[in-house]
Amino acid sequence: MKDAPPIVAALRRALGEHGDPERAAGQQRYMKSAMPYRGITSPHLRSIARATFAATPLPQTRDQWTYAVRLLWDDAAFREERYAASLLAQHRSARGWQDPMTLGLYRHLVVTGAWWDYVDDVTSHCISPILLQHNAAVTPTMREWARADDLWLRRSAIISQLPFKDRTDTALLTDVIEANVEGTAYGHEFFVRKAIGWALRQYARVDPDWVRAFVAAHEPELSGLSKREALKHLR
């Protein structure tokens, strides 16, 4: 077995030096998490990670970086270690590896994370930028994920264009939603119905008429939750 890369050991050590057991218990209850927390707030965790990244040698190759992210994620004993793995995945030192070749890593994080906090963060900060920069290559993967036998891959595909604003591909948005409306394999799932509403609500900031027309055209198969979320700021 390989030794842990310096950044993995340093992040684990730094996180272990902080925390609040009382807050940790509350965080674990709120997130319905089997994995315990250390009780570190999100701003504090980001501060710890920034300081650790600045003081520690970082991976120099794609393989080293992938290994470090996977090790920190897969062997996490506390939820904050997975949050730190996501921050390492997003770090500017990994900018050169943010391309379609990295989607296998992010797919793994989505499937094994299997909860909204992990999935939404990895999607918005890791997957979405790759989709935007490599649209032609990655769009087929989002269509595939939208039909996967996995709730969280479907959610990721639905919300993959949240940051895109006027660069949203409405054909892709339509396709990933239609693959997950009521009557489909995962159309009854709360996190899918919520994601559909969220994706439409976000795009409504750019083109409210398109969203109104989409909701009207899909009235029978959109859940009440999805419709309410989609039209939340349009009434």
C-alpha positions as semicolon CSV with decimal commas, in nm:
position;residue;x (nm);y (nm);z (nm)
1;M;0,000;0,000;0,000
2;K;0,125;0,347;-0,086
3;D;0,204;0,591;0,190
4;A;-0,048;0,871;0,230
5;P;0,056;1,176;0,025
6;P;0,177;1,467;0,240
7;I;-0,137;1,672;0,174
8;V;-0,364;1,390;0,291
9;A;-0,175;1,341;0,616
10;A;-0,155;1,716;0,672
11;L;-0,529;1,770;0,618
12;R;-0,620;1,483;0,850
13;R;-0,387;1,618;1,115
14;A;-0,513;1,976;1,081
15;L;-0,877;1,873;1,098
16;G;-0,804;1,657;1,400
17;E;-0,675;1,960;1,589
18;H;-1,009;2,136;1,567
19;G;-1,371;2,063;1,633
20;D;-1,655;2,089;1,878
21;P;-1,810;1,760;1,999
22;E;-2,142;1,926;2,081
23;R;-2,166;2,085;1,737
24;A;-2,052;1,758;1,582
25;A;-2,342;1,569;1,735
26;G;-2,588;1,827;1,606
27;Q;-2,436;1,824;1,259
28;Q;-2,457;1,447;1,242
29;R;-2,823;1,449;1,344
30;Y;-2,913;1,725;1,099
31;M;-2,742;1,553;0,807
32;K;-2,873;1,207;0,906
33;S;-2,515;1,091;0,866
34;A;-2,377;0,753;0,965
35;M;-2,028;0,905;0,947
36;P;-1,947;1,129;1,245
37;Y;-1,845;1,493;1,229
38;R;-1,565;1,670;1,409
39;G;-1,786;1,976;1,456
40;I;-1,603;2,220;1,228
41;T;-1,807;2,493;1,059
42;S;-1,784;2,533;0,683
43;P;-1,597;2,868;0,694
44;H;-1,352;2,730;0,950
45;L;-1,298;2,416;0,743
46;R;-1,220;2,622;0,433
47;S;-0,977;2,831;0,636
48;I;-0,803;2,519;0,767
49;A;-0,781;2,376;0,416
50;R;-0,639;2,698;0,267
51;A;-0,369;2,716;0,532
52;T;-0,284;2,349;0,486
53;F;-0,269;2,378;0,106
54;A;-0,035;2,677;0,139
55;A;0,200;2,500;0,382
56;T;0,212;2,149;0,232
57;P;0,351;2,002;-0,091
58;L;0,066;1,939;-0,332
59;P;0,034;1,659;-0,590
60;Q;0,241;1,724;-0,901
61;T;0,072;1,487;-1,146
62;R;-0,284;1,387;-1,231
63;D;-0,230;1,038;-1,088
64;Q;-0,093;1,175;-0,760
65;W;-0,381;1,419;-0,729
66;T;-0,644;1,156;-0,809
67;Y;-0,490;0,920;-0,556
68;A;-0,484;1,189;-0,287
69;V;-0,847;1,288;-0,343
70;R;-0,961;0,924;-0,348
71;L;-0,763;0,834;-0,035
72;L;-0,891;1,129;0,165
73;W;-1,246;1,057;0,048
74;D;-1,260;0,678;0,062
75;D;-1,080;0,639;0,394
76;A;-1,255;0,929;0,567
77;A;-1,336;0,871;0,933
78;F;-1,512;1,207;0,969
79;R;-1,735;1,389;0,724
80;E;-1,509;1,693;0,720
81;E;-1,238;1,480;0,559
82;R;-1,465;1,431;0,258
83;Y;-1,536;1,802;0,245
84;A;-1,160;1,857;0,246
85;A;-1,121;1,603;-0,036
86;S;-1,369;1,804;-0,241
87;L;-1,170;2,122;-0,172
88;L;-0,853;1,946;-0,285
89;A;-1,031;1,836;-0,602
90;Q;-1,128;2,198;-0,670
91;H;-0,792;2,353;-0,581
92;R;-0,625;2,575;-0,839
93;S;-0,323;2,342;-0,846
94;A;-0,549;2,085;-1,017
95;R;-0,670;2,325;-1,285
96;G;-0,483;2,141;-1,557
97;W;-0,664;1,816;-1,483
98;Q;-1,018;1,951;-1,495
99;D;-1,123;1,783;-1,817
100;P;-1,340;1,491;-1,932
101;M;-1,074;1,241;-1,819
102;T;-1,150;1,340;-1,460
103;L;-1,522;1,260;-1,476
104;G;-1,454;0,905;-1,358
105;L;-1,319;1,044;-1,031
106;Y;-1,615;1,277;-0,986
107;R;-1,860;1,000;-1,073
108;H;-1,707;0,799;-0,791
109;L;-1,749;1,087;-0,546
110;V;-2,114;1,133;-0,643
111;V;-2,204;0,764;-0,621
112;T;-2,019;0,692;-0,297
113;G;-2,112;1,025;-0,138
114;A;-2,479;0,950;-0,196
115;W;-2,614;1,253;-0,012
116;W;-2,709;1,603;-0,120
117;D;-2,428;1,796;0,048
118;Y;-2,155;1,596;-0,123
119;V;-2,333;1,564;-0,456
120;D;-2,431;1,929;-0,490
121;D;-2,084;2,053;-0,401
122;V;-1,899;1,815;-0,634
123;T;-2,143;1,886;-0,915
124;S;-2,135;2,265;-0,894
125;H;-1,761;2,306;-0,830
126;C;-1,611;2,013;-1,021
127;I;-1,848;1,868;-1,281
128;S;-2,022;2,185;-1,400
129;P;-1,699;2,366;-1,498
130;I;-1,590;2,066;-1,706
131;L;-1,931;2,049;-1,875
132;L;-1,913;2,419;-1,957
133;Q;-1,560;2,404;-2,100
134;H;-1,601;2,070;-2,281
135;N;-1,969;2,080;-2,367
136;A;-1,967;1,859;-2,674
137;A;-1,762;1,587;-2,506
138;V;-1,943;1,588;-2,170
139;T;-2,308;1,640;-2,272
140;P;-2,350;1,272;-2,368
141;T;-2,222;1,174;-2,022
142;M;-2,481;1,397;-1,854
143;R;-2,752;1,236;-2,065
144;E;-2,622;0,895;-1,959
145;W;-2,613;0,994;-1,591
146;A;-2,970;1,124;-1,616
147;R;-3,077;0,766;-1,697
148;A;-2,839;0,580;-1,465
149;D;-2,958;0,335;-1,205
150;D;-2,842;0,574;-0,934
151;L;-3,041;0,853;-0,772
152;W;-2,739;1,077;-0,717
153;L;-2,601;1,057;-1,069
154;R;-2,946;1,160;-1,190
155;R;-2,953;1,454;-0,949
156;S;-2,606;1,557;-1,061
157;A;-2,709;1,554;-1,427
158;I;-3,020;1,761;-1,356
159;I;-2,834;2,033;-1,165
160;S;-2,518;2,024;-1,377
161;Q;-2,601;2,354;-1,550
162;L;-2,702;2,557;-1,244
163;P;-2,416;2,811;-1,281
164;F;-2,450;2,851;-1,659
165;K;-2,708;3,133;-1,680
166;D;-2,743;3,236;-2,047
167;R;-2,502;2,961;-2,153
168;T;-2,749;2,693;-2,046
169;D;-2,809;2,426;-2,309
170;T;-3,189;2,406;-2,301
171;A;-3,191;2,090;-2,511
172;L;-2,979;1,917;-2,247
173;L;-3,185;2,067;-1,965
174;T;-3,503;1,940;-2,127
175;D;-3,359;1,594;-2,181
176;V;-3,229;1,539;-1,828
177;I;-3,557;1,659;-1,678
178;E;-3,778;1,452;-1,909
179;A;-3,575;1,145;-1,811
180;N;-3,673;1,203;-1,447
181;V;-4,032;1,328;-1,438
182;E;-4,307;1,145;-1,253
183;G;-4,362;0,797;-1,390
184;T;-3,991;0,740;-1,459
185;A;-3,770;0,513;-1,251
186;Y;-3,664;0,785;-1,005
187;G;-3,935;1,041;-1,066
188;H;-4,088;0,982;-0,724
189;E;-3,768;1,057;-0,534
190;F;-3,765;1,383;-0,335
191;F;-3,408;1,472;-0,429
192;V;-3,487;1,428;-0,798
193;R;-3,812;1,628;-0,784
194;K;-3,636;1,903;-0,589
195;A;-3,347;1,909;-0,836
196;I;-3,583;1,953;-1,131
197;G;-3,750;2,249;-0,964
198;W;-3,414;2,399;-0,868
199;A;-3,273;2,368;-1,220
200;L;-3,581;2,532;-1,371
201;R;-3,593;2,806;-1,107
202;Q;-3,230;2,893;-1,173
203;Y;-3,281;2,915;-1,547
204;A;-3,594;3,125;-1,492
205;R;-3,363;3,404;-1,379
206;V;-3,238;3,418;-1,739
207;D;-3,543;3,319;-1,944
208;P;-3,864;3,317;-1,740
209;D;-4,083;3,276;-2,048
210;W;-3,899;2,958;-2,146
211;V;-3,951;2,813;-1,799
212;R;-4,321;2,908;-1,792
213;A;-4,368;2,742;-2,128
214;F;-4,173;2,434;-2,021
215;V;-4,380;2,391;-1,705
216;A;-4,704;2,439;-1,899
217;A;-4,601;2,184;-2,160
218;H;-4,499;1,931;-1,895
219;E;-4,780;2,001;-1,650
220;P;-4,906;1,639;-1,622
221;E;-4,568;1,479;-1,548
222;L;-4,401;1,741;-1,329
223;S;-4,452;1,689;-0,958
224;G;-4,614;1,959;-0,749
225;L;-4,281;2,019;-0,577
226;S;-4,098;2,064;-0,907
227;K;-4,359;2,309;-1,037
228;R;-4,365;2,512;-0,717
229;E;-3,987;2,542;-0,714
230;A;-3,968;2,624;-1,084
231;L;-4,221;2,906;-1,061
232;K;-4,125;3,028;-0,716
233;H;-4,010;3,372;-0,828
234;L;-4,234;3,405;-1,133
235;R;-4,575;3,451;-0,978
